[in-house]
Amino acid sequence: MKNRNEINKKVDLNAPLPDSWDWRDKGGVTEVKNQGMCGSCYSFSATGCIEGVHYAHTKQLVSVSEEQVIECDKLDQGCNGGFMDNVFNYTLHAGGLETEKDYPYEGYVKAKCHVNKTLPRITFDWYKDLSQNEKEIAQWVVQNGPVAIGINAFAMQYYIRGISHPWKIFCSPSALDHGVLIVGYGVAADKKQTPFWIVKNSWGPKWGRSGYYYVYRGAGTCGLNRMASTVGYN
């Protein structure tokens, strides 16, 4: 496997960017899920990325198992947190993730890892950490699929609607504590033409804007550009 930070062949970082992009409109995003009381946000961020990139590559949308991650991925801490890159690493070495249907979410470590090797699994060929440049992140979203990110979730706890753009003093970019998924971006139809990211969360569809967080794009808001990663195919 190639060093993940040397993989660029699938994305043209100089290509013209569309004014807006939304993988939901293209059928590449599964329903908003709910992590419950389990600290498994990292697994939902990673599986959302795997689902979306798999769709971009195959045009088949498959919901994959977060429960397999929290029970089987020993690089992370189950319901006590983890990192998306660790999930990607585990997935490659485990031969893929089972579907949500075959290994459904319980929201706690129910039992020892019980992967059924006879069932189909979803995998990929490589994973990569992305630049902090938000235009480059947008290129990856458009050309490759949804991107997993870390974010400071302080402002998200109070989010209801609109485009969130908290001051750094209230949302430090260096204090990342939540894993989420960029599925697209756009520009608001307001006087300032405010640019925003469309971020899928894992707190259920009743949170935020039907489970999504619309957050200011272009200023590294709440550190959303500091831990971006994705997967892909050769």
C-alpha distance (Angstrom), angle and dihedral (degrees) to the residues before:
residue distance angle dihedral
M1 . . .
K2 3.78 . .
N3 3.79 121.5 .
R4 3.80 101.0 -87.5
N5 3.81 92.8 -133.0
E6 3.82 91.8 59.0
I7 3.80 95.1 58.5
N8 3.80 112.6 105.8
K9 3.78 104.2 125.6
K10 3.80 95.2 104.4
V11 3.81 97.3 55.7
D12 3.80 132.0 58.6
L13 3.80 103.3 -150.1
N14 3.81 90.8 -167.6
A15 3.80 97.4 52.2
P16 3.83 118.1 120.2
L17 3.79 110.3 -94.6
P18 3.80 121.3 -133.5
D19 3.82 114.2 -119.7
S20 3.79 89.0 -116.4
W21 3.78 139.5 8.3
D22 3.79 133.6 -174.8
W23 3.80 124.1 177.4
R24 3.81 89.5 -163.2
D25 3.81 89.6 68.1
K26 3.79 89.6 51.6
G27 3.81 95.0 51.4
G28 3.79 95.5 -109.3
V29 3.81 102.0 120.5
T30 3.80 128.4 75.5
E31 3.79 122.9 -138.8
V32 3.80 119.2 -70.7
K33 3.79 108.2 -87.9
N34 3.80 131.9 -155.5
Q35 3.79 122.2 -130.8
G36 3.81 91.4 -166.1
M37 3.80 117.0 -164.3
C38 3.81 92.4 -24.7
G39 3.82 117.1 105.0
S40 3.79 90.6 -132.1
C41 3.81 101.4 123.1
Y42 3.81 89.9 123.8
S43 3.80 90.3 61.2
F44 3.83 92.7 52.1
S45 3.80 91.0 48.0
A46 3.81 91.1 51.2
T47 3.81 96.7 43.0
G48 3.80 90.8 47.6
C49 3.78 89.1 54.9
I50 3.81 92.0 47.4
E51 3.81 91.5 48.2
G52 3.79 93.6 48.3
V53 3.79 97.5 45.0
H54 3.81 90.2 45.1
Y55 3.82 87.8 54.2
A56 3.80 92.7 47.5
H57 3.80 88.8 52.2
T58 3.82 100.6 40.0
K59 3.85 106.1 16.4
Q60 3.80 87.2 -126.4
L61 3.82 117.4 119.6
V62 3.81 111.9 -150.7
S63 3.81 124.7 173.1
V64 3.81 108.3 -137.1
S65 3.79 131.9 -155.6
E66 3.80 123.6 -86.3
E67 3.80 89.0 174.5
Q68 3.79 90.4 63.4
V69 3.79 87.7 54.8
I70 3.79 96.4 51.3
E71 3.80 93.3 43.9
C72 3.81 101.2 38.4
D73 3.81 109.1 26.0
K74 3.81 103.5 92.3
L75 3.81 92.1 179.4
D76 3.81 87.4 74.6
Q77 3.81 135.4 44.4
G78 3.78 104.6 -110.5
C79 3.81 108.9 -132.2
N80 3.80 91.0 0.5
G81 3.80 96.4 72.1
G82 3.76 141.3 -89.9
F83 3.79 146.5 176.4
M84 3.77 132.3 -82.9
D85 3.81 93.6 -131.8
N86 3.81 88.8 56.7
V87 3.81 89.7 53.7
F88 3.80 90.5 50.4
N89 3.80 90.4 49.0
Y90 3.80 91.7 48.9
T91 3.81 92.1 47.2
L92 3.80 93.2 53.6
H93 3.80 93.7 48.5
A94 3.82 93.7 42.6
G95 3.79 92.8 52.7
G96 3.79 94.7 -112.7
L97 3.80 143.0 -51.4
E98 3.79 125.4 -70.4
T99 3.78 119.4 -124.1
E100 3.80 122.0 -89.4
K101 3.80 88.1 -113.4
D102 3.80 93.8 55.3
Y103 3.83 96.3 41.3
P104 3.84 104.7 25.0
Y105 3.78 125.2 -162.9
E106 3.79 117.9 -98.1
G107 3.79 99.3 168.6
Y108 3.78 93.9 -128.1
V109 3.78 136.8 58.8
K110 3.78 96.3 -86.8
A111 3.78 99.1 175.6
K112 3.76 144.5 -23.1
C113 3.77 115.6 -56.5
H114 3.80 108.2 -72.4
V115 3.79 107.4 -178.3
N116 3.79 112.2 170.9
K117 3.78 105.5 -140.2
T118 3.80 91.6 -162.3
L119 3.81 92.6 64.3
P120 3.80 124.2 85.6
R121 3.79 116.6 -98.1
I122 3.79 135.0 -165.0
T123 3.78 118.6 -126.4
F124 3.82 142.4 150.2
D125 3.81 139.0 -149.4
W126 3.80 104.9 -112.5
Y127 3.78 145.7 -4.0
K128 3.76 129.7 -143.8
D129 3.81 141.8 -165.4
L130 3.80 110.5 -129.8
S131 3.79 134.0 -139.6
Q132 3.80 119.7 -94.5
N133 3.81 88.0 -122.9
E134 3.81 104.7 112.4
K135 3.81 93.6 -152.1
E136 3.79 88.6 57.5
I137 3.79 90.6 47.5
A138 3.81 87.6 53.0
Q139 3.82 89.8 52.7
W140 3.79 90.0 54.9
V141 3.80 91.3 48.2
V142 3.80 92.7 51.2
Q143 3.79 99.0 40.6
N144 3.81 103.2 31.9
G145 3.81 110.4 20.4
P146 3.82 141.7 -99.1
V147 3.81 116.1 -15.4
A148 3.82 127.3 -136.6
I149 3.81 114.3 -131.1
G150 3.77 141.5 176.3
I151 3.81 119.0 -132.5
N152 3.78 141.6 176.4
A153 3.80 100.6 -106.6
F154 3.81 98.2 -161.9
A155 3.81 94.6 106.0
M156 3.80 91.9 42.0
Q157 3.79 90.4 66.6
Y158 3.81 88.9 68.0
Y159 3.79 99.3 35.7
I160 3.81 119.9 124.1
R161 3.81 108.1 148.0
G162 3.79 145.1 -25.3
I163 3.80 127.0 47.8
S164 3.78 113.8 -45.2
H165 3.80 116.3 -137.3
P166 3.82 108.7 159.9
W167 3.80 122.7 -179.8
K168 3.79 115.9 -99.8
I169 3.80 90.7 -117.3
F170 3.81 87.6 66.6
C171 3.80 97.8 36.1
S172 3.80 111.5 33.1
P173 3.83 112.7 -155.4
S174 3.80 89.9 -144.3
A175 3.82 96.1 56.2
L176 3.79 101.3 77.0
D177 3.80 111.8 174.0
H178 3.81 107.9 151.6
G179 3.80 136.9 59.5
V180 3.82 118.5 -140.8
L181 3.81 140.0 153.5
I182 3.80 132.9 -110.3
V183 3.81 107.6 -143.4
G184 3.79 98.7 168.3
Y185 3.77 148.7 -36.0
G186 3.79 142.0 -130.4
V187 3.78 148.3 162.3
A188 3.80 122.3 -96.7
A189 3.79 120.6 -121.3
D190 3.81 92.3 -122.5
K191 3.80 133.0 113.9
K192 3.80 92.2 -92.4
Q193 3.82 93.6 44.2
T194 3.79 87.9 -133.1
P195 3.82 113.8 -150.5
F196 3.79 116.2 -136.5
W197 3.78 145.5 177.6
I198 3.81 122.1 -130.4
V199 3.80 106.6 -135.2
K200 3.79 125.3 -170.6
N201 3.80 112.7 -143.5
S202 3.81 130.6 -166.0
W203 3.81 100.7 -132.8
G204 3.79 96.1 98.9
P205 3.83 132.3 -91.3
K206 3.82 94.2 -77.3
W207 3.80 92.4 65.4
G208 3.83 121.0 88.7
R209 3.80 116.4 -27.0
S210 3.82 98.5 -9.5
G211 3.80 89.5 -46.8
Y212 3.81 95.8 -41.8
Y213 3.80 133.1 111.7
Y214 3.80 118.9 -145.1
V215 3.80 106.9 -157.9
Y216 3.80 134.3 174.8
R217 3.81 114.3 -86.9
G218 3.79 125.5 -144.7
A219 3.80 104.9 32.9
G220 3.79 103.8 71.6
T221 3.80 89.1 -108.0
C222 3.81 111.7 -157.1
G223 3.83 88.8 -10.8
L224 3.80 93.9 -68.9
N225 3.82 90.9 148.7
R226 3.80 97.2 50.1
M227 3.80 100.8 78.1
A228 3.78 107.2 29.6
S229 3.79 120.3 148.8
T230 3.77 140.5 159.1
V231 3.80 144.4 -178.0
G232 3.78 132.2 -127.6
Y233 3.77 152.0 170.8
N234 3.78 131.5 -104.2
